[in-house]
Each structure stands twice: as C-alpha cells, then as structure tokens.
Amino acid sequence: MSQPLFALDGKIALVTGAASGIGRGTAQLLHALGATLVLTDIDDASLAQTASMLGDDVVTLHHDVSSEADWAAVFAAVEAKHGRIDILVNNAGIMIARPFAEAGIDLLRKQQRVNVDSVYLGMQGVLPLMRAALTQGASTTAIINVSSIYGKVGGAEYAAYSATKGAVRALSKAVATELAATGIRVNTVLPGPVATNLSADWEPPRDADGNLIPPEQALAAWSRLIPMGRLGTAEDIAPLIAFLASDAAGFITGSEFIADGGYTAA
C-alpha cells in the first residue's frame, strides 16, 4: 500500500535558516510528517534549540548561506550521511528597512548575498543529490524557495529587500522550467508580514528623524493593513511548504504561493 500523499516518510530534507521563525516551524512540521532532517543556520545556539525539540535523529550544521564553501561543506556532509536530498527549503534570509534615498548600494549587496546568492548556490549545489534521490526511486524531488510579498508588490523603505525577493521569484521560475522534465520541482512561497520578522534578521524601519520605530509599533501598523487583522505566524507558512515538499504537489512546479492574510488582495 502506498504512503499517504502528504506523508514525508523516507525523505531527506535540508532546511536553511532553521534556528527560528519560519525555518523552525517548517522543520517541526516536516519532522512530524516523517522527514529526516538536516538543519542549518549561522546561529548555532538557537539551531541546537530547534533540534532539541525534535529528537536525536536531526543533523545540525553551521552554515553561512552566502558562502559557497559553506554550501559545499553542507552538501558533502549530507552526501556522506544520507547520499541524497529529496527536499531543499531555501528559507534563510535577511530584511533591512531603509528609505531609498539613504539605502546605499552596500545595503542591496548585503541582502543580495543572503537572499539571492544563497538560493542560486543552494539550487545549483543540490542537483547531484536530488538526481541521486530520483535514481534511488523518488517520484519527484522538491525545492521550495522562500520569497516575500514584497518581491511582488512594493513596500515603502524596502526597495533593496524587494529587489532581492523579486529576484528569487524570477530565478525560481527559470530553474523550474529548465528542470521540469527531470523530476526536480521548484516552487516559491511568498509570506506576508509575519511575527517572526522580529528575529535578529529583521531591522525595524525608522521615522523621519532616523530613529528606529519600536518593533511592536511597526508590526501593529502592518497588522492594520492585513484584511484578516493579524500578522502571520510560522505555523501559517510551514503547512504550505510541507505541501509543496510532498507527493501531493507532484504536478506543481514553477509556481508561487502567497500566504498573507489577504494583504495583496486588498
């Protein structure tokens, strides 16, 4: 008897940025659905906390996703232990607000390295391990890239961030088209404002005098723009990622999925 469509038993999943937020929530759900996890982040202490919630079978690796050498080391470790990867969740990213007139090119380049270069390196590097999974009997493999609604619509003071998240969308579609016939699927998730933006990777916007706006105030302002009346949570986004990772999404590639409480529909 075949396993349920949404089950992930026997699948090897690599999740970046798994120390907190959407990455942690995704790791918890994928694990509950039966996946064997490899979790990475630059925050080793918080990553260890994520792993402690899940059990001794979870592998954690220090990983600067903007580093080509770190990606090579992660893939080498996974190959040595598992010999394959069925699921890659490119979740790690940073979000920095700055008025456009004050947003120097270095601000764009910093976010480009973490938000775009990492996705490019991750997708390119995972191909041999996904081909191995297909050779070993997987029906499809899945790459899920986390973009943002600010890669689709404008966000005041997020020009550099929006540029990088828009690039993730276009990059994902191009790679999905190229790999579609091979059994490697590529899709993109676009979260709206989520409470996890309060992590260390988010810098709140500033007022007209350059003072940082308190996080609670900034997020409250976002909440008022969302038709559902609240910010998203990791638990709102993780099920979408899990669906795209599963065989239930076996005919879906090159697509993007918005989870924003109606923000972009209003």
C-alpha positions as CSV (number, residue, x, y, z in Angstrom):
1,M,0.0,0.0,0.0
2,S,1.4,3.4,-1.0
3,Q,2.0,6.0,1.7
4,P,-0.4,8.9,2.1
5,L,0.1,11.8,-0.4
6,F,1.1,14.3,2.3
7,A,3.5,11.9,4.2
8,L,7.2,12.5,4.0
9,D,8.5,9.2,5.4
10,G,11.8,8.2,3.9
11,K,12.5,11.7,2.5
12,I,15.7,13.6,3.4
13,A,15.0,17.3,3.9
14,L,17.5,20.2,4.2
15,V,16.1,23.4,5.7
16,T,18.2,26.6,5.9
17,G,17.6,29.3,8.5
18,A,16.1,26.7,10.8
19,A,17.2,28.3,14.1
20,S,14.0,30.3,14.4
21,G,10.8,31.6,12.8
22,I,9.5,30.0,9.5
23,G,12.6,27.8,9.3
24,R,12.0,26.3,12.8
25,G,8.3,25.9,12.2
26,T,8.9,24.2,8.9
27,A,11.4,21.8,10.5
28,Q,8.9,20.9,13.1
29,L,6.2,20.1,10.6
30,L,8.4,18.2,8.2
31,H,9.7,16.1,11.1
32,A,6.2,15.4,12.2
33,L,5.3,14.2,8.7
34,G,8.2,11.8,8.7
35,A,11.1,13.5,7.0
36,T,14.7,13.0,8.1
37,L,16.1,16.5,8.7
38,V,19.3,18.3,8.1
39,L,19.0,21.8,9.6
40,T,21.4,24.7,9.1
41,D,21.9,28.3,10.3
42,I,24.6,30.7,11.4
43,D,23.0,30.9,14.9
44,D,24.4,27.6,16.4
45,A,22.8,28.0,19.8
46,S,19.3,28.6,18.5
47,L,19.7,25.9,15.9
48,A,20.5,23.5,18.7
49,Q,17.3,24.6,20.5
50,T,15.3,23.7,17.3
51,A,17.0,20.3,17.1
52,S,16.3,19.6,20.8
53,M,12.6,20.0,20.1
54,L,12.7,17.2,17.5
55,G,14.9,14.4,18.7
56,D,18.3,12.8,18.3
57,D,17.9,11.9,14.6
58,V,18.2,15.6,13.5
59,V,21.5,16.8,12.0
60,T,22.5,20.4,12.5
61,L,25.3,22.2,10.6
62,H,26.7,25.7,10.9
63,H,26.0,27.4,7.6
64,D,26.5,30.9,6.2
65,V,24.2,30.6,3.2
66,S,26.1,33.4,1.3
67,S,29.3,31.3,1.4
68,E,30.0,28.9,-1.5
69,A,32.4,27.0,0.7
70,D,29.8,26.5,3.4
71,W,27.3,25.2,0.9
72,A,29.9,22.7,-0.4
73,A,30.6,21.6,3.2
74,V,26.9,21.1,3.9
75,F,26.3,19.1,0.8
76,A,29.4,16.9,1.4
77,A,28.1,16.2,5.0
78,V,24.6,15.2,3.7
79,E,26.1,13.1,1.0
80,A,28.3,11.2,3.4
81,K,25.4,10.5,5.8
82,H,22.4,10.1,3.5
83,G,23.6,10.0,-0.1
84,R,20.6,12.0,-1.3
85,I,18.4,15.0,-0.7
86,D,14.6,14.9,-1.5
87,I,13.6,18.3,-0.2
88,L,15.5,21.6,-0.1
89,V,13.9,24.6,1.7
90,N,15.8,27.8,0.9
91,N,14.4,29.8,3.8
92,A,17.4,31.8,5.2
93,G,17.2,35.5,4.5
94,I,17.5,39.0,5.9
95,M,15.2,42.0,5.8
96,I,16.5,45.5,6.3
97,A,14.4,48.7,6.0
98,R,15.8,52.0,4.9
99,P,14.4,55.0,3.0
100,F,15.5,54.6,-0.6
101,A,17.4,57.9,-0.7
102,E,19.6,56.6,2.2
103,A,19.9,53.0,1.0
104,G,23.4,52.7,-0.3
105,I,24.5,50.1,-2.7
106,D,26.1,48.1,0.1
107,L,22.6,47.6,1.6
108,L,21.4,46.0,-1.6
109,R,24.6,43.9,-2.0
110,K,24.3,42.6,1.6
111,Q,20.7,41.4,1.1
112,Q,21.6,40.1,-2.4
113,R,24.3,37.8,-1.0
114,V,22.0,36.3,1.7
115,N,18.6,36.4,-0.1
116,V,19.6,35.6,-3.7
117,D,23.1,34.2,-3.9
118,S,22.2,31.6,-1.3
119,V,19.2,30.4,-3.4
120,Y,21.3,30.2,-6.5
121,L,24.1,28.3,-4.7
122,G,21.6,26.0,-2.9
123,M,19.7,25.1,-6.0
124,Q,22.8,24.5,-8.1
125,G,24.6,22.5,-5.5
126,V,21.7,20.2,-4.6
127,L,21.2,18.9,-8.1
128,P,23.6,15.9,-7.8
129,L,21.9,14.8,-4.5
130,M,18.5,15.2,-5.9
131,R,19.4,13.2,-9.0
132,A,20.6,10.5,-6.6
133,A,17.3,10.6,-4.9
134,L,15.5,10.1,-8.2
135,T,17.8,7.3,-9.1
136,Q,17.0,5.6,-5.8
137,G,13.3,5.7,-6.5
138,A,11.9,9.1,-5.6
139,S,9.0,10.0,-7.8
140,T,9.9,13.7,-7.7
141,T,12.2,16.0,-5.5
142,A,11.2,19.4,-4.3
143,I,13.0,22.8,-4.0
144,I,11.0,25.4,-2.1
145,N,12.3,28.9,-2.1
146,V,11.0,31.5,0.4
147,S,10.5,34.8,-1.3
148,S,8.1,37.5,0.1
149,I,5.1,39.5,-1.0
150,Y,7.5,42.4,-1.1
151,G,9.0,40.6,-4.1
152,K,5.6,41.0,-5.8
153,V,4.3,44.4,-4.5
154,G,6.0,47.5,-3.3
155,G,7.0,48.0,0.3
156,A,8.0,51.5,1.4
157,E,11.6,51.6,2.6
158,Y,12.1,48.0,1.4
159,A,13.5,48.7,-2.1
160,A,16.6,46.7,-1.7
161,Y,14.8,43.8,0.1
162,S,12.0,43.9,-2.6
163,A,14.7,43.7,-5.4
164,T,16.2,40.6,-3.9
165,K,12.9,38.8,-3.2
166,G,11.7,39.6,-6.7
167,A,14.9,38.1,-8.0
168,V,14.1,34.9,-6.0
169,R,10.7,34.6,-7.8
170,A,12.2,35.0,-11.3
171,L,15.2,32.7,-10.5
172,S,12.9,30.0,-9.2
173,K,10.7,30.1,-12.3
174,A,13.7,29.9,-14.7
175,V,15.2,27.0,-12.9
176,A,11.8,25.2,-12.6
177,T,11.3,25.4,-16.3
178,E,14.7,24.0,-17.0
179,L,14.4,21.1,-14.6
180,A,10.7,20.3,-15.0
181,A,11.3,17.2,-17.2
182,T,14.0,15.8,-14.8
183,G,11.6,15.3,-11.8
184,I,13.1,18.2,-9.8
185,R,10.3,20.6,-8.9
186,V,10.9,24.2,-7.9
187,N,8.3,26.4,-6.3
188,T,8.2,29.7,-4.3
189,V,6.3,30.7,-1.2
190,L,5.6,34.4,-0.6
191,P,4.8,35.1,3.0
192,G,3.2,38.3,4.1
193,P,4.2,40.2,7.2
194,V,4.8,37.6,9.9
195,A,5.6,37.9,13.6
196,T,8.9,36.1,13.0
197,N,10.2,39.3,11.4
198,L,11.1,40.3,14.9
199,S,14.1,37.9,14.7
200,A,17.7,39.0,14.5
201,D,17.5,39.1,10.7
202,W,15.0,42.0,10.7
203,E,15.8,45.6,11.3
204,P,12.7,47.8,12.0
205,P,12.1,50.9,9.9
206,R,13.0,54.4,11.0
207,D,10.9,57.5,11.5
208,A,11.5,60.8,9.6
209,D,14.2,61.7,12.1
210,G,16.1,58.5,11.7
211,N,15.0,56.9,14.9
212,L,14.2,53.2,15.0
213,I,10.4,52.6,15.2
214,P,9.7,50.2,18.1
215,P,9.1,46.7,16.7
216,E,5.7,46.5,18.3
217,Q,4.6,49.7,16.7
218,A,5.9,48.7,13.2
219,L,4.2,45.3,13.4
220,A,1.0,46.8,14.6
221,A,1.0,49.1,11.6
222,W,1.4,46.1,9.4
223,S,-1.5,44.3,11.1
224,R,-3.8,47.1,10.3
225,L,-3.1,46.6,6.6
226,I,-4.0,42.9,6.6
227,P,-7.7,42.1,6.0
228,M,-7.5,39.1,8.4
229,G,-6.4,41.6,11.1
230,R,-3.3,39.8,12.3
231,L,0.3,39.0,11.4
232,G,1.1,35.6,10.1
233,T,3.0,33.0,12.1
234,A,5.4,30.3,11.2
235,E,2.6,27.8,11.7
236,D,0.7,29.6,8.9
237,I,3.6,29.2,6.4
238,A,5.0,25.8,7.3
239,P,2.0,23.8,6.0
240,L,2.3,25.4,2.6
241,I,6.0,24.5,2.4
242,A,5.2,20.9,3.6
243,F,2.5,20.6,0.9
244,L,4.9,21.6,-1.8
245,A,7.5,19.2,-0.5
246,S,5.1,16.3,-0.6
247,D,4.0,14.0,-3.5
248,A,0.6,15.7,-3.3
249,A,2.3,18.6,-5.2
250,G,3.9,16.2,-7.8
251,F,2.5,18.1,-10.8
252,I,3.3,21.6,-9.4
253,T,6.4,23.4,-10.5
254,G,7.4,26.9,-11.4
255,S,4.5,28.3,-9.3
256,E,4.3,30.7,-6.5
257,F,2.0,30.6,-3.5
258,I,1.0,33.7,-1.4
259,A,0.2,33.4,2.3
260,D,-0.5,36.9,3.6
261,G,-4.0,37.1,5.2
262,G,-5.3,39.0,2.1
263,Y,-2.7,41.7,2.2
264,T,-2.0,41.7,-1.6
265,A,-5.7,41.1,-2.4
266,A,-6.9,44.3,-0.7
